[in-house]
Amino acid sequence: MNKALPIGYEDFRKILNKNLYYVDKTEMIKELLDDRGEVNLITRPRRFGKTLNLSMLRRFFEIEIAEDGSVVSNSYLFENLKIASCGEAYMIHQGKYPIISLSLKSAKQPNFEMAYEVLLNQIISEYKRHYYLIKNEDMFEVDRRRYMDIVNRKGSASDYATALAFLSECLAKYHKKNVIVLIDEYDVPLENAYFEGFYDEMIGFIRSLFESVLKTNPYLEFAVITGCLRISKESIFTGLNNLKIHSIKRMTYDDCFGFTEEEVKEMLAYYDLSDKFGEVQKWYDGYLFGNKEIYNPWSIINYVDSARLNRNAFPEAYWSNTSSNSIIKELIENADRNTKKEIEDLIAGDCIEKPVHEEITYADIHASQDNLWNFLYFTGYLRKCGERQEGRNKLLEMKIPNEEITFVFEQTVLNWFESKIQDADITSLITAFESGECENIEQIISTNLMDTISFYDYAENFYHGFLTGLLKSSNKYEILSNRESGLGRSDILMKEYAFRGKAILLELKVAHTFAEMEGLCEKALQQIEAKQYETALRAEGCREVHKYGVCFYKKGCMVAGK
């Protein structure tokens, strides 16, 4: 029987103990020891295995003490994994260090007080995990009281701001070994605080918490911090000249987060799904970390789990469904016409070129449109397809990585357009249709077209959806699409709700050149007559029928009426 997939599992030991499918990333341990960075900040998009890898590091390095005071050995977990074959120089570090492990990913509250409480709970939980420390007879009584005050929520603000540094001191003195610090998703509280409006308060606390444990801490062996963005301008890492940044642009740890093509093929073969590789590649490949082509691990695992039960399962946007995708929504809602054109180019599969700012921060997002593009790149919504140097500026060519993210952009555009046209005042457009003012109709429709974002390459279904959506905000007319009438189906029928009310027939055409537009308008009117759309409407009691041929070319519109 095949192994189950570890959906929702983030504890390395649980995955191994339950014999779930595990993609071996333990060579990260070797790279970490070879690199010898004292404070390592690794930035990757969400759901790319950051939490699981920190759990793996903890299980490998930690001197783990159980509640009864006995030492827990995790060596069996690594016996058949890649790190075991790397040699004794690496294996001698197994189970040799006290560890502080802290996750900040749950700090997503609506105000600072609540977020601060959640962070304190995380710190206190880590203190409780090392509760054996207070039984140390060599511990100073003043330190014991401070430790207990923190656990019992009686500590001062400064006690909690320096809690990690104090815990590292207690651990190092007890074990006579310097401490490894693992901090997961360090920027989640910052992102949440930015969007909720208490950014400065959160920055102050996180800065104090980090500085005390990472800056000139004599009890620190090394630290690994993960997040989506590199944060520097807020001075969270002020004075940390021992900080090494490993972003998606760097070659370090390039295959440690996410799945390589070889790992994806192995997983598909294991579940007898090798024939699905092309589909998987199209939907979930496309990320570039360093020079390594990387697949989205969250989406791959969920797709394989679905396809192993139903071979006809369609790919879905698994990764995007774990987030509100609010940053894309914000980009689209605030886009000027140039940005809208760039979004259209991206959805069409083209690249756009932007200056790259690796130190982009939440506070800087709205400082310029370029910063928003950088944010999308570093959080996984865009990938690098080229780069060049222009003077002192680095310019990055970016594109949408795969079908999954293209789907996110398209759905966000559709949702934005629907909400936008709900508030549109189309009274003047309705009046122009009723009075036969073709030039006014052209102007109003063309103006609205200029504000849209197209991702159908200006095919007829794009224009049909655009015009139908625009007209649906009318309270005077029922809007019917492709309704059977006479000898065929009219593209759009506007039927007045009043008894024996007016009817307006719209037949749509799409031109490939401007010169074709006038002729296609006339062709559309001829089609209305040939298909006898009006006859059926007269039979229903409509006393007045207006007929229009509407032709589109890119973001322009021409109208002929009868």
RAQUIMO-V205062 format. One line per field, one symbol per residue. ss: DSSP state (h for helix, s for strand, l for the rest). psi: psi as a letter, one per 20 degrees, with the letter a starting at -180 (. if undefined). burial: I if it has 16 or more other ideal C-beta (glycine too) atoms within 10 Angstrom, else O. Layout:
ss: ???
psi: ???
burial: ???
This chain:
ss: llllsllllllhhhhhhlllslllllhhhhhhhhhlllsssssllllllhhhhhhhhhhhhslsslllllssllhhhhlllhhhhllhhhhlllllsssssssllllllllhhhhhhhhhhhhhhhhhhlhhhhhlllllhhhhhhhhhhhlllllhhhhhlhhhhhhhhhhhhhlllsssssslllhhhhhhhhhllhhhhhhhhhhhhhhhhlllllsssssssslllllllllllllllssssllllllllllllslhhhhhhhhhhlllhhhhhhhhhhhllsssllsssslhhhhhhhhhhhhhllllllllllhhhlllhhhhhhhhlllhhhhhhhhhhhllllssssllllllhhhllllhhhhhhhhhhllllssssssssllssssssslllhhhhhhhhhhhhhhhhhhhhllllhhhhhhhhhllhhhhhhhhhhhhhlllllllllhhhhhhhhhhhhlllllsssssssssllssssssssslllllssssssssslllhhhhhhhhhhhhhhhhhllhhhhhhhllllssssssssssllssssssl
psi: pqqqqlpipjoghggghjlrppookiihgghghhhkpgoooopqrqkjjggghhhggghghpnpprhjiqpppjhhhjhjrhhhjirhhhhiipkiqqppoppjijmlrirhgghggghghgghhhghhkhihiiohipqhhhgggghgghjkjrrhhghhjhhgghhggghhgilprqppooplhighggghghijlghghggghggggghhioloijpgrqppqahqpphhikhkpjmjjpppnaiiqiqkhjiprprgghghggghhjlkhijggggghhiaiqoodjppqqohghgghgghghhhoijpqqrmgghijrikhhggggghjpahghhhhgggghijrqqpqqpnhkprhhigjhrhhhgggghgijjiqqpjrqrpncipppppqrphahghggggghhgggggghgihjpokghggghghjknhhgggggghghhhjropkjkkrhhghghghggghijpihqpopplpppcjbpqgppoophqpkarqppppqqpqiqhhigghhghhghhhgghilhhghghhijpippppppppqodkqpqppr.
burial: OOOOIIOOIIIIIOIIOOOOIIIOIIIIIIOIOOOOIOIIIIIIIIIIIIIIIIIIIIIIIIIIIOOOOOOOOIOOIIOOIOIOOIOOOIIOIIIOIIIIIIIIIOIIIOOIOOIIOOIIOIIIOIIOOIOOIIOOOOOOOOIOOIIOOIIOOOIOOOOIIIIIIIIIIIIIIIOOOIIIIIIIIIIIIIIIIIIIOIIOOIIOIIIIIIIIIIIOIOIIIIIIIIIIIIIIOIOIIOOIOIIIIIIIIOOIIIIIIIIIOOIIOOIIOOIOIOOIOOOIIOIIIIIOIOOIIIIIIIIIIIIIIIIIOOOOOOIOIIIIOOOOIOIIIIIIOOIOOOIIOIIIOIIOOOIIIIOIIIOIIIIIIOOOIOIIIIIIIIIIIIIIIOOOOOOOOOOIIIIIIIIIIIIIIOOIIOOIIOOIIOOIOIOOIIOIIIOOIIOIIIIIIOOIIOOIIIIIOIOOOIIIOIIIIIIIIIOOIOIIIOIOIIOOOIIIIIIIOOOOIIIIIIIIIIIOOOOIIOOIIOOIIOIIOOIOIIOIIOOOOIOOIIIIIIIIIOIOIIIIIO
